[in-house]
Amino acid sequence: MRAATVVILAGALAAAPAALAQSRQPVAIVIDPADPAVWAADHLAAALTASGIRVSRCADISLAPAGSGVIAAGGPELARQAGVRLPSSPESLAIAPARLGDRSVTAACGSDRRGLAYALLEL
């Protein structure tokens, strides 16, 4: 078994929830509600809410409220759309600042469902 690969690009965590906690900016977590890693998104939402951050959940970035920080969670297809380098080895993850359409996002991507869960839990 190969070890998982982790890619966290410089600046990714600065745009992530820790920085949002200080600004109290609302956060939208964009994830497919049928994704097996949705439990990790629930965990992240609970942690953000406990820090006093208003969290919304949506299945599509077009539904994310204006003015919210966006955490886009997904697999290799999201990484490709966001221009994020995601290793293909099992359980790999990448967290990086990205743009999806006209929105700046923190992309939390996994090569598989465990990788995605690890990315969300890392935030």
Phi, psi and chi 1 to 4 in degrees:
 res  aa     phi    psi   chi1   chi2   chi3   chi4
   1 MET       -  134.0 -178.2 -174.6  -21.1      -
   2 ARG   -89.4  150.5  -65.3 -176.3  -13.2 -157.1
   3 ALA   -73.2  151.2      -      -      -      -
   4 ALA   -67.3  151.3      -      -      -      -
   5 THR  -106.0  134.4  -55.6      -      -      -
   6 VAL  -117.7  128.0  177.2      -      -      -
   7 VAL  -124.7  113.3  176.3      -      -      -
   8 ILE  -123.9  109.8  -58.9  177.4      -      -
   9 LEU   -77.4  147.9  -62.1  179.0      -      -
  10 ALA   -53.0  132.8      -      -      -      -
  11 GLY    91.5  -15.3      -      -      -      -
  12 ALA   -62.7  -45.6      -      -      -      -
  13 LEU   -75.2  -22.6  -64.8 -178.1      -      -
  14 ALA   -66.5  -29.0      -      -      -      -
  15 ALA   -93.5    1.6      -      -      -      -
  16 ALA   -88.3 -177.8      -      -      -      -
  17 PRO   -56.1  -29.9  -29.7   37.2      -      -
  18 ALA   -59.6  -43.6      -      -      -      -
  19 ALA   -69.8  -36.3      -      -      -      -
  20 LEU   -66.9  -30.3  -65.6  171.6      -      -
  21 ALA   -61.4  -38.1      -      -      -      -
  22 GLN   -70.7  -37.0  -69.9 -179.6  -16.8      -
  23 SER   -83.4  -16.4   72.0      -      -      -
  24 ARG    62.1   20.8  -62.5  -69.1 -176.4 -136.3
  25 GLN   -66.7  135.9  179.0 -178.3   12.6      -
  26 PRO   -62.1  152.9   -5.0   10.1      -      -
  27 VAL  -125.0  135.1  173.2      -      -      -
  28 ALA  -108.9  125.5      -      -      -      -
  29 ILE  -100.0  118.4  -60.1  174.0      -      -
  30 VAL  -102.8  114.0  179.6      -      -      -
  31 ILE  -153.6  145.5 -172.6  169.0      -      -
  32 ASP   -65.8  121.8  179.0  -11.9      -      -
  33 PRO   -62.1  -15.9   11.8  -17.4      -      -
  34 ALA   -91.3   -2.5      -      -      -      -
  35 ASP   -67.5  135.5 -166.5  -63.7      -      -
  36 PRO   -61.8  -19.2  -22.1   31.2      -      -
  37 ALA   -89.4   11.1      -      -      -      -
  38 VAL   -61.7  -26.9   76.2      -      -      -
  39 TRP   -61.1  -34.7   67.4  -91.7      -      -
  40 ALA   -70.5  -34.9      -      -      -      -
  41 ALA   -65.3  -37.8      -      -      -      -
  42 ASP   -61.2  -42.6  -67.5  -19.9      -      -
  43 HIS   -62.5  -46.1 -177.2   80.3      -      -
  44 LEU   -62.1  -45.0  174.5   58.4      -      -
  45 ALA   -60.0  -41.8      -      -      -      -
  46 ALA   -64.1  -41.4      -      -      -      -
  47 ALA   -65.4  -42.0      -      -      -      -
  48 LEU   -65.5  -43.2  -69.2  169.7      -      -
  49 THR   -61.9  -40.8  -60.4      -      -      -
  50 ALA   -64.4  -23.8      -      -      -      -
  51 SER   -87.5    3.8  -64.3      -      -      -
  52 GLY    88.0   15.3      -      -      -      -
  53 ILE   -97.9  132.1  -62.9  172.6      -      -
  54 ARG   -76.1  128.0 -166.4  178.4   55.6 -162.1
  55 VAL  -120.7  134.6  177.5      -      -      -
  56 SER  -120.4  155.8   61.0      -      -      -
  57 ARG  -122.2  139.5  -63.3  -87.7  -65.3  -85.6
  58 CYS  -149.3  156.4   44.2      -      -      -
  59 ALA   -88.8  -12.6      -      -      -      -
  60 ASP  -142.2  140.4 -171.9  -89.3      -      -
  61 ILE   -61.2  -27.3 -167.2  162.9      -      -
  62 SER   -65.3  -17.3   65.8      -      -      -
  63 LEU   -95.3   -3.5  -57.8  174.0      -      -
  64 ALA   -68.9  130.4      -      -      -      -
  65 PRO   -59.2  139.9  -20.8   31.1      -      -
  66 ALA   -59.8  142.2      -      -      -      -
  67 GLY    86.1   -4.5      -      -      -      -
  68 SER   -90.3  146.1  -66.7      -      -      -
  69 GLY   -70.2  145.2      -      -      -      -
  70 VAL  -120.2  128.9  176.3      -      -      -
  71 ILE  -109.4  111.8  -61.0  168.8      -      -
  72 ALA   -98.4  121.7      -      -      -      -
  73 ALA  -114.4  133.2      -      -      -      -
  74 GLY  -179.8 -169.8      -      -      -      -
  75 GLY  -101.9 -151.9      -      -      -      -
  76 PRO   -57.4  -33.8  -26.9   35.6      -      -
  77 GLU   -66.3  -42.3  178.7   61.6   19.6      -
  78 LEU   -62.6  -44.2  172.3   67.5      -      -
  79 ALA   -57.8  -43.3      -      -      -      -
  80 ARG   -63.0  -47.3 -174.7 -169.3   63.1   72.9
  81 GLN   -61.7  -35.4  -69.8  172.9   -5.0      -
  82 ALA   -88.1   -5.6      -      -      -      -
  83 GLY    71.4   30.3      -      -      -      -
  84 VAL   -99.6  132.0  172.5      -      -      -
  85 ARG   -77.2  115.4 -174.5  179.4   75.0   82.1
  86 LEU  -118.5  116.3  176.9   63.6      -      -
  87 PRO   -60.1  151.8  -23.0   33.7      -      -
  88 SER   -92.3   -6.3   60.2      -      -      -
  89 SER   -66.7  149.8   55.4      -      -      -
  90 PRO   -55.1  144.5  -23.9   33.5      -      -
  91 GLU    64.6   17.0  -59.2 -179.1    9.4      -
  92 SER   -79.4  155.3  -65.6      -      -      -
  93 LEU  -142.7  159.6   65.1  103.2      -      -
  94 ALA  -143.2  136.9      -      -      -      -
  95 ILE  -126.7  122.2  -59.3  170.1      -      -
  96 ALA  -155.0  149.7      -      -      -      -
  97 PRO   -70.5  143.7   23.6  -28.6      -      -
  98 ALA  -155.4  174.9      -      -      -      -
  99 ARG  -123.6  133.5  -72.0 -160.6   64.7   79.9
 100 LEU  -123.9  112.5  -70.6  172.9      -      -
 101 GLY    63.0 -125.1      -      -      -      -
 102 ASP  -101.3   13.9   62.8  -13.2      -      -
 103 ARG  -110.0  136.9  -61.6  -69.4  -63.2  -99.5
 104 SER   -82.4  135.6  -66.9      -      -      -
 105 VAL  -138.3  162.6  -56.2      -      -      -
 106 THR   -99.5  114.4  -63.8      -      -      -
 107 ALA   -88.1  123.5      -      -      -      -
 108 ALA  -113.4  105.4      -      -      -      -
 109 CYS  -121.2  147.8  -55.4      -      -      -
 110 GLY  -132.8  146.6      -      -      -      -
 111 SER   -71.4  -18.6   62.1      -      -      -
 112 ASP  -154.8 -175.6   53.3   25.6      -      -
 113 ARG   -65.6  -34.3   64.5 -178.2  179.8 -158.0
 114 ARG   -67.7  -42.0  -76.8 -172.2  180.0  170.0
 115 GLY   -59.2  -42.4      -      -      -      -
 116 LEU   -64.8  -43.4  176.8   55.2      -      -
 117 ALA   -60.5  -42.9      -      -      -      -
 118 TYR   -61.2  -42.0  -63.7  153.7      -      -
 119 ALA   -61.1  -46.1      -      -      -      -
 120 LEU   -64.8  -39.2  -71.2  166.0      -      -
 121 LEU   -71.3  -27.5  -65.3  173.2      -      -
 122 GLU   -67.0  -31.0 -170.0   64.7   32.6      -
 123 LEU   -72.3      -  -66.6  172.4      -      -
